[in-house]
Structure formats: structure tokens, C-alpha cells
Amino acid sequence: MQVRELAVPGAWEITPTQHGDDRGTFLEWYADPVVVEAIGHPLRLAQANLSVSAAGVVRGVHYADVPPGQAKHVTCVRGAVLDVVVDLRVGSPTFGTWDSVLLDDVDRRVVHIPEGLGHAFCALEDDSTVAYLCSTGYSPGREHGIDPLDPELGIAWPDRGRDGAPLVLRLSDKDAAAPRLAEALAAGALPDAGEVEAFRASLRAARPDAQGPTA
């Protein structure tokens, strides 16, 4: 596997090694040693989700209160999506920064998103299927959103699909009504960078071999 940290510190792009022959393809899209080397502890698996979206559908920007937050390990098993990570940690030097990775059924990249960051994606063709492992289960009382079209964030959403045809962005009513970044900041609704780091440090300290990486 090849691992690259994104422009949002703590988020990682993982490109798996694919083994193919005339029967098909095999790959690992999650491996403990790779994740531990990057973030300092394994992903605690509490829930696995599958999302199927039509071309142009935007889901997010979603995030959860920390602690416990919700780390995600995300890939696209069919079709293609532009996957976006946003730094929502108040006090972070890169607060408001976003980065994106193309996830598709060709390169089969993975994005690992730790607690405290925002996550969104846009489907680039019909039936694009995203699978993600989550460190905590669904809890509506602690899960929130930011308007993915907020001009302050300035996310460069695609205007063309995988086939080159124009894309019309589609949001759920809930995502369309989500506050802008400045509104969420003023309301005190965003994760605090210090609290996020303290929580992540506790996860690293809880490792059986706590002398390992501390990234």
C-alpha cells in the first residue's frame, strides 16, 4: 500500500496494491499495520456503511462531536466519487482547509478520516457505491453538517461526470439546510482542536503497544 497525508493534517489517502489475473482482482482496503503506522492506533470498528448515489448527488459535509467523534475509512467499490475532507477543528492551523481524492473502481483508493474532520463526497456516475468503516455507530444527537456549497469553504465540486456529461448537484433537504462554516463557528458547534488531539492521544495511549507511532 502507498500512503499519503492530505492537505488536511491527520487525513490520509491509501492506495492499495491490486493483484489481478484472468479471474479478477484482489486487494486489501483496510490493514491494521498501515493505519497504525499513519495514525498511531487501529480503527475501532463499530459500524460499516454502504451508500449508493446517483450522478451529481452530494452527501455532507458531515461531522460528529468529539469525544467520541467518528473516524471513517472510506472507499468506492463501484463507480466514482470525489471524496472531500474538511478541517473543522477550531484552533487548527489549517482550519477551513479542504482536500479531495478521486475514489473509484479503478485505482480503488481509500481515504482515512480521523475524528474532528468533516467528510463529504459527490457521485460522478449513477449507482456509485461508497463503503465506509466507522469507529462509532450512528447517533443523531451528536452528528452535524456544514453547507457543502458554502462559498467560504469554496469546495471545487465537479461540474462534469465520469462520462464527461454535465453534472447537476443534488443535496438532501437536511444537507441543503445545514449552516455555513461561519454560522457553525459562531454557534460553538465545531470541534475544538485541543480536545480532538487529547482524545486521539487517549486512543494512542490505549494501544497494547503504546510505545508505537504517535503521529
C-alpha positions in Angstrom: 0.0 0.0 0.0 1.1 3.6 -0.7 0.1 6.1 2.0 0.0 9.9 1.6 -1.1 12.5 4.1 -3.7 15.0 2.7 -3.5 18.8 2.9 -5.8 18.4 6.0 -3.4 17.0 8.6 -4.4 13.7 10.0 -6.4 12.6 6.9 -4.7 10.0 4.7 -5.0 8.7 1.2 -4.2 5.0 0.9 -3.6 3.4 -2.5 -3.8 -0.4 -2.2 -1.8 -2.9 -4.2 -4.1 -4.8 -6.6 -3.5 -8.4 -7.5 -5.2 -9.3 -10.8 -5.4 -12.1 -13.3 -7.9 -13.5 -15.7 -10.2 -14.4 -12.8 -10.5 -10.9 -11.5 -8.8 -8.7 -8.8 -7.9 -9.0 -5.1 -6.8 -6.2 -2.7 -6.8 -5.2 0.9 -8.7 -1.9 1.5 -8.0 -2.0 5.3 -4.9 -3.2 7.0 -4.2 -2.6 10.7 -0.4 -2.1 10.3 -0.9 0.6 7.7 -3.4 2.5 9.7 -1.4 2.2 12.9 1.7 3.5 11.1 -0.2 6.5 9.9 -2.4 7.5 12.9 -0.9 5.6 15.8 -3.7 3.2 16.6 -6.0 0.8 14.8 -9.5 1.8 13.7 -12.1 0.7 16.3 -14.8 -0.8 14.1 -18.4 -0.1 15.4 -20.3 0.2 12.2 -19.9 -0.4 8.4 -22.0 1.6 6.0 -22.8 1.4 2.3 -24.1 4.3 0.3 -25.4 4.2 -3.3 -25.8 7.6 -5.1 -26.9 8.9 -8.5 -24.6 11.1 -10.5 -24.4 14.6 -9.0 -25.5 13.6 -5.5 -23.5 15.4 -2.8 -23.5 13.9 0.7 -22.1 16.0 3.5 -20.2 17.9 4.9 -20.8 15.7 7.9 -19.0 15.5 11.3 -19.6 14.4 14.8 -19.0 15.8 18.3 -15.6 14.9 19.9 -15.4 12.9 22.0 -16.1 10.3 20.7 -16.3 11.7 17.2 -16.4 9.3 14.3 -13.4 8.2 12.3 -14.1 6.8 8.8 -12.2 4.6 6.4 -13.8 5.2 3.0 -13.6 3.6 -0.5 -15.7 3.4 -3.6 -16.5 -0.2 -4.7 -18.5 0.8 -7.8 -18.5 3.9 -10.0 -16.6 7.0 -8.9 -16.9 9.8 -6.3 -14.9 12.9 -5.5 -14.3 12.5 -1.8 -13.7 15.6 0.3 -12.2 16.1 3.8 -12.6 19.5 5.6 -10.7 20.7 8.7 -13.4 21.8 11.1 -11.1 21.8 14.2 -11.3 25.2 15.8 -7.8 26.4 16.6 -6.2 24.2 13.9 -3.6 26.0 11.7 -5.4 24.6 8.7 -9.0 25.4 9.9 -11.3 25.6 7.0 -8.9 23.9 4.6 -10.2 21.1 2.4 -8.7 18.4 0.2 -10.1 15.9 -2.2 -9.4 12.4 -3.6 -10.9 10.6 -6.5 -12.2 7.3 -5.3 -13.2 4.8 -8.0 -13.4 1.2 -9.1 -10.1 1.5 -11.0 -7.4 2.7 -8.6 -9.6 1.7 -5.6 -8.0 4.3 -3.3 -9.1 4.7 0.3 -9.4 7.9 2.5 -8.9 7.6 6.2 -10.6 10.4 8.1 -9.9 10.8 11.8 -12.2 12.3 14.5 -12.9 16.0 14.3 -12.8 16.4 10.5 -15.7 16.9 8.1 -16.5 14.5 5.3 -18.4 14.8 2.0 -18.5 13.3 -1.5 -20.0 13.9 -4.9 -21.0 10.9 -7.1 -19.6 11.1 -10.6 -21.9 8.5 -12.1 -25.1 6.7 -11.3 -25.0 3.9 -8.8 -21.7 5.0 -7.4 -21.3 2.9 -4.2 -19.3 4.1 -1.2 -18.3 1.7 1.6 -17.0 3.1 4.9 -15.9 1.7 8.2 -16.8 3.8 11.2 -15.3 4.0 14.7 -18.7 4.8 16.3 -22.3 4.0 15.4 -25.0 6.4 14.2 -26.0 8.9 16.9 -28.2 11.7 15.5 -27.8 13.8 18.6 -24.1 14.3 18.1 -23.9 14.3 14.3 -23.9 17.6 12.4 -23.4 19.1 9.0 -22.0 22.1 7.2 -23.4 23.5 3.9 -21.2 21.8 1.2 -21.9 24.8 -1.1 -20.7 27.4 1.4 -18.7 29.9 -0.6 -16.3 30.4 2.4 -15.3 26.8 2.2 -15.0 27.1 -1.6 -15.0 23.4 -2.3 -14.5 22.8 -6.0 -17.3 20.4 -6.7 -17.1 18.8 -10.2 -19.3 20.1 -13.0 -18.8 17.0 -15.2 -19.4 13.4 -14.5 -17.2 10.4 -15.2 -18.6 10.2 -18.8 -18.0 13.9 -19.4 -21.6 14.9 -19.2 -22.7 17.9 -17.2 -23.4 17.3 -13.5 -26.3 18.8 -11.7 -25.5 18.8 -7.9 -28.3 17.3 -5.7 -28.4 17.7 -1.9 -30.7 16.2 0.7 -33.0 18.7 2.4 -31.0 18.3 5.6 -27.7 19.0 3.9 -29.1 22.0 2.0 -30.3 23.5 5.2 -27.0 22.9 7.1 -25.3 26.1 8.5 -22.4 27.7 6.8 -19.0 27.4 8.4 -19.1 30.9 9.9 -22.5 30.2 11.4 -21.4 26.9 13.0 -18.3 28.6 14.3 -20.3 31.4 15.9 -22.7 28.9 17.4 -19.8 27.0 19.1 -20.9 23.9 17.2 -17.5 22.8 15.8 -14.9 20.5 17.3 -12.1 22.1 19.3 -8.6 21.2 18.0 -7.2 20.7 21.5 -10.0 18.4 22.6 -9.7 16.4 19.4 -6.0 15.9 19.9 -6.4 15.0 23.6 -9.0 12.4 22.6 -6.8 11.0 19.8 -3.9 10.9 22.3 -6.0 8.8 24.6 -6.7 6.3 21.7 -2.9 6.0 21.1 -2.2 5.5 24.8 -4.8 2.8 24.9 -2.9 0.7 22.4 -1.5 -2.6 23.8 1.9 -1.4 22.5 1.6 2.2 23.4 5.3 2.9 22.6 4.4 2.8 18.8 3.8 5.7 16.4 2.4 9.0 17.8 1.6 10.7 14.5 
